[in-house]
């Protein structure tokens, strides 16, 4: 990568990551107390309802994400007025559609959902649709403008409000959590509105809307498939087991917060900065910067950290969330599954730039059906939430391979080159997973026998074991990132 783009990526990443790190600590701390205070059953109800927050994308036709790409590219080419027209049209569309969606969900919840806690949780989701509209739109716009300072400030505000919600939940339970969530969404929207880069205008152009719709439709299919794909496991657990099992399974959602924070922040920054630098370029070197470069670094540096988390997790949960012990194994599996899934975001970004949304939509549809089937079979045959977690690993591997296949076709690389890259991408994860299995299966029982009463020593020895056996991976990753940064 060129010096200028690397410097911009580093600067923007630091801005975004700083704000997101503050949010992480607040979200993690609040999530811990929510889970502790509410217990697996009530916490599971809210985690089930939260799934539907992301389903609002069904009615946006993915227009905001087309705006994020085209807005920055058009501005990079000096077409500021054309970029502004797209932004105004997307704002107008969401302004009229969001209240209708919100009202529909609220009415459905009032008349068709019988379970009281689930009913009020779904009503809250309906209110969130409206209250987060300005905040969500402005967030995407800020990314299009590479205004990561604003995003950092918004993240800090959200973190402060999240921390303040904890005592409310302690005294008044899940109802306080629902009210606080709506208030936080409203506060976020007010903040973004006050900090808007320009006045939002109501604007409509049928021809432009149809043009954007044609562009967004493949992405829309992809987003629908991806949204369902990402959440179907919790819905199936709620349907065929119970909300308490959703609560246990949701322990993984708490555990993977830092992983999502780091990789998602890096992916977003890299995507917008490369778009600003290269615009609509489809050159191989640009695609490689989107996909192969981040893969070559993250695939070696992150897995050892996942191994450390696997070792420490049982000890931490037994002390701080003892009611959630049944969720430990699914959470350990979810660490690896989530990492593989997040690596896919780099391929998805690159394919979006080169307008391969139709192919990615088909891929997500296929793996969405596959995940639904495997999760259902896991529950049907009695493998429970552990079986569901293992199913996600298998499906995410298939997803990553299929997405990389499209990328390599775009790069005119051979199938053997694809296999080579995929093997190198997955090998570190597989290595660390085997190390963790050896530790849990053989070393941990031995340590428990040899060090009775020395509970704190056992995970420390486990962490040292993982880091020692993973040291070649860490060294390779360090050399690669040092080589990249030295170019700046």
SVG drawing of the C-alpha trace seen along z (x, -y; Angstrom):
<svg xmlns="http://www.w3.org/2000/svg" viewBox="-55 -23 65 60">
<polyline fill="none" stroke="black" stroke-width="0.4" points="0.0,0.0 1.1,-3.6 2.4,-5.7 -0.5,-8.2 -3.3,-5.7 -1.6,-3.8 -1.3,-7.0 -5.0,-7.8 -6.1,-4.3 -4.0,-4.4 -5.3,-7.9 -8.9,-7.0 -8.6,-3.7 -7.2,-5.3 -10.1,-7.8 -12.8,-5.1 -11.1,-2.5 -10.7,-5.0 -14.4,-5.7 -15.4,-2.1 -13.0,-1.0 -14.8,-3.2 -18.1,-1.8 -16.7,1.7 -15.9,1.3 -19.2,-0.3 -21.2,2.3 -19.2,5.2 -19.6,3.9 -23.3,3.2 -23.9,6.5 -22.3,8.3 -24.5,6.6 -27.6,7.0 -27.0,10.7 -26.2,11.0 -29.2,8.9 -31.8,10.3 -30.8,13.9 -30.7,16.3 -34.5,16.3 -35.2,12.5 -31.8,11.8 -32.7,14.4 -36.0,12.7 -34.3,9.4 -31.5,11.0 -34.3,12.7 -36.1,9.4 -32.8,7.5 -32.5,9.8 -35.3,7.8 -33.5,4.5 -31.3,5.5 -34.3,6.7 -35.2,3.0 -32.8,3.4 -35.5,5.4 -37.4,2.2 -34.4,-0.1 -33.5,1.9 -29.9,1.4 -29.9,-2.2 -27.9,-3.6 -25.0,-1.3 -25.1,-2.2 -25.0,-5.8 -21.9,-5.1 -20.0,-3.7 -21.2,-6.1 -21.2,-9.2 -17.5,-9.0 -16.6,-8.0 -18.5,-10.8 -17.0,-13.3 -13.5,-11.9 -14.3,-12.7 -15.5,-16.2 -19.2,-15.5 -20.3,-17.0 -23.8,-18.0 -24.5,-14.5 -23.3,-13.0 -25.6,-15.3 -28.6,-14.4 -28.1,-10.7 -27.7,-11.5 -30.9,-13.6 -32.9,-11.0 -31.9,-8.2 -32.7,-10.5 -36.2,-11.2 -36.9,-7.5 -36.0,-6.5 -37.9,-9.4 -41.2,-8.2 -40.7,-4.4 -39.3,-4.2 -42.5,-5.4 -44.6,-3.0 -42.3,-0.1 -42.3,-1.1 -46.1,-1.3 -46.5,2.0 -44.2,3.8 -45.9,2.2 -49.4,3.1 -48.3,6.7 -46.7,7.0 -49.8,5.6 -52.3,8.0 -50.4,11.1 -47.6,11.7 -48.9,13.3 -45.8,13.6 -45.8,10.3 -42.0,9.7 -41.5,10.6 -44.5,8.3 -43.0,5.2 -39.5,6.1 -40.8,6.1 -42.7,2.9 -39.4,1.4 -37.8,2.6 -40.5,0.8 -39.8,-2.4 -36.1,-2.0 -36.7,-1.9 -37.9,-5.5 -35.6,-6.8 -32.4,-5.5 -33.3,-6.7 -31.3,-9.9 -28.4,-8.4 -28.1,-5.4 -28.3,-7.6 -25.8,-10.1 -23.4,-7.3 -23.3,-6.0 -22.9,-9.5 -20.0,-10.2 -18.2,-7.1 -18.8,-8.3 -17.2,-11.6 -14.4,-9.8 -15.4,-11.9 -14.2,-9.4 -13.8,-12.1 -17.6,-12.6 -18.1,-8.8 -15.6,-8.7 -17.6,-11.5 -20.9,-9.7 -19.4,-6.4 -18.2,-8.1 -21.7,-9.6 -23.3,-6.3 -20.9,-4.7 -21.7,-7.2 -25.4,-6.6 -24.9,-2.8 -23.1,-3.0 -25.8,-5.2 -28.4,-2.6 -26.9,0.1 -28.2,-1.2 -31.7,-1.6 -31.7,2.0 -30.5,3.1 -33.5,1.4 -36.2,1.8 -35.2,4.8 -35.9,5.5 -38.5,2.6 -35.8,0.1 -33.5,1.7 -36.1,1.3 -36.8,-2.3 -33.1,-3.1 -32.4,-1.6 -34.9,-3.9 -33.6,-6.9 -30.0,-6.1 -31.2,-5.8 -33.0,-9.2 -29.9,-10.8 -27.7,-9.4 -30.0,-10.7 -30.1,-14.2 -26.3,-14.3 -25.9,-13.4 -28.5,-15.8 -26.8,-18.7 -23.5,-17.7 -24.8,-17.1 -22.4,-18.0 -25.1,-19.9 -28.8,-20.5 -30.9,-17.4 -33.3,-18.1 -36.4,-16.3 -35.7,-15.5 -37.1,-13.0 -36.3,-12.0 -38.0,-8.9 -35.3,-8.3 -32.5,-8.5 -34.4,-6.3 -34.9,-3.6 -31.2,-3.8 -30.2,-3.3 -32.7,-0.6 -31.2,1.3 -27.7,0.9 -28.9,1.8 -31.2,4.8 -28.4,7.5 -26.9,5.9 -30.4,5.9 -30.8,9.6 -27.3,10.1 -28.1,8.1 -31.4,9.9 -29.7,13.2 -26.8,12.1 -29.1,10.6 -31.2,13.8 -28.0,15.8 -26.5,14.0 -29.5,14.3 -31.3,17.5 -29.5,19.5 -31.0,17.5 -34.4,17.6 -34.3,21.4 -33.1,21.8 -35.9,19.7 -38.4,21.6 -37.3,25.2 -35.7,24.8 -36.5,21.8 -35.4,18.3 -33.1,19.5 -31.1,21.4 -31.0,18.2 -29.5,16.5 -26.8,19.2 -26.1,19.0 -25.9,15.2 -22.9,15.4 -21.0,15.7 -22.4,12.3 -20.8,10.8 -17.5,12.6 -17.0,11.7 -17.6,7.9 -13.8,7.0 -13.2,9.2 -16.1,7.5 -14.9,4.1 -11.4,4.5 -12.0,6.2 -15.2,4.3 -13.5,1.0 -10.5,1.9 -12.7,3.2 -14.9,0.0 -11.9,-2.3 -10.0,-0.4 -13.1,-0.3 -13.9,-4.0 -10.3,-5.1 -9.6,-2.9 -12.8,-4.1 -11.7,-7.7 -8.2,-7.0 -9.1,-4.8 -12.8,-5.6 -14.4,-3.1 -11.1,-1.4 -11.3,2.3 -7.6,2.9 -6.2,6.1 -3.9,4.1 -6.9,2.4 -8.8,5.6 -5.7,7.1 -5.5,4.2 -9.2,4.8 -8.8,8.5 -5.4,10.2 -3.3,7.7 -5.6,7.6 -6.0,11.4 -2.3,12.0 -1.9,10.1 -5.1,10.8 -5.1,14.5 -1.8,14.9 -2.1,12.3 -5.7,12.9 -6.0,16.7 -3.5,16.8 -5.6,14.2 -8.6,16.4 -6.8,19.3 -6.1,17.1 -9.7,16.2 -10.7,19.9 -8.5,20.8 -9.5,17.9 -13.3,17.9 -14.3,20.8 -12.5,19.3 -14.0,15.8 -17.5,17.1 -17.5,19.3 -16.6,16.3 -18.7,13.5 -21.6,15.2 -22.0,18.6 -25.6,18.9 -24.3,19.0 -21.9,22.0 -23.9,24.0 -22.9,21.3 -19.1,21.6 -18.5,24.2 -20.7,22.5 -19.0,19.2 -15.5,20.8 -16.6,22.2 -18.2,18.8 -14.8,17.1 -13.4,19.0 -16.6,18.9 -16.9,15.1 -13.4,14.5 -13.9,16.5 -17.1,14.7 -15.5,11.3 -12.7,12.1 -15.4,12.4 -16.2,8.7 -13.0,7.8 -14.1,10.0 -17.6,8.5 -16.2,5.0 -14.1,5.7 -16.9,7.4 -19.2,4.5 -16.7,2.1 -16.5,4.2 -20.3,4.5 -20.5,8.3 -23.5,7.9 -25.5,10.5 -23.0,13.2 -22.5,12.4 -26.3,12.3 -26.5,15.9 -23.7,17.0 -25.4,15.6 -28.7,17.1 -27.0,20.6 -25.2,20.4 -28.2,18.9 -30.3,21.9 -27.4,24.2 -27.0,22.6 -30.8,22.8 -30.8,26.5 -27.7,27.4 -28.9,25.5 -32.3,27.1 -30.8,30.6 -28.6,29.9 -31.6,29.0 -33.8,31.8 -31.2,34.5 -30.6,33.1 -27.2,31.6 -28.5,28.3 -26.7,25.0 -23.2,26.7 -24.4,28.3 -25.7,25.0 -22.4,23.3 -20.5,26.1 -22.9,25.6 -21.9,21.9 -18.2,22.8 -18.9,25.1 -21.1,22.6 -18.8,19.7 -15.9,21.7 -18.0,22.4 -19.1,18.8 -15.5,17.6 -14.4,20.1 -17.2,19.2 -16.6,15.4 -12.9,15.9 -13.7,17.9 -15.5,14.9 -12.6,12.6 -10.0,14.9 -12.1,15.2 -12.1,11.3 -8.3,11.4 -8.0,14.1 -6.2,16.3 -6.3,20.1 -8.2,22.5 -5.0,23.8 -4.0,20.3 -7.4,20.0 -6.8,23.3 -3.3,22.1 -4.6,18.8 -7.6,20.4 -5.3,23.0 -2.9,20.3 -5.9,18.3 -7.5,21.1 -4.3,22.9 -3.5,20.6 -7.1,20.9 -7.0,24.7 -3.6,24.8 -4.8,22.8 -8.1,24.7 -6.1,28.0 -3.9,26.5 -7.0,25.5 -8.5,29.0 -5.2,30.5 -5.2,28.1 -8.9,28.7 -8.8,32.5 -5.4,33.4 -3.5,30.6 -6.4,29.0 -7.4,32.3 -3.7,32.8 -3.3,29.3 -6.5,29.6 -5.1,32.8 -1.6,31.4 -2.6,27.9 -5.8,28.4 -6.8,25.1 -4.6,23.1 -7.4,22.0 -5.8,18.8 -2.6,20.7 -4.4,23.0 -5.5,20.5 -2.2,18.7 -0.4,21.9 -3.0,22.4 -2.4,19.0 1.4,19.6 0.9,22.9 -1.2,21.3 1.1,18.4 4.2,20.6 2.7,23.1 1.4,20.2 4.6,18.1 5.5,19.0 2.2,17.5 2.7,14.4 6.2,13.9 4.9,14.3 2.1,11.8 4.5,9.3 6.9,9.5 4.1,8.9 2.6,5.9 6.1,4.5 6.9,4.8 3.7,3.1 4.1,0.2 7.7,-0.3 6.6,-1.5 5.0,-4.5"/>
</svg>
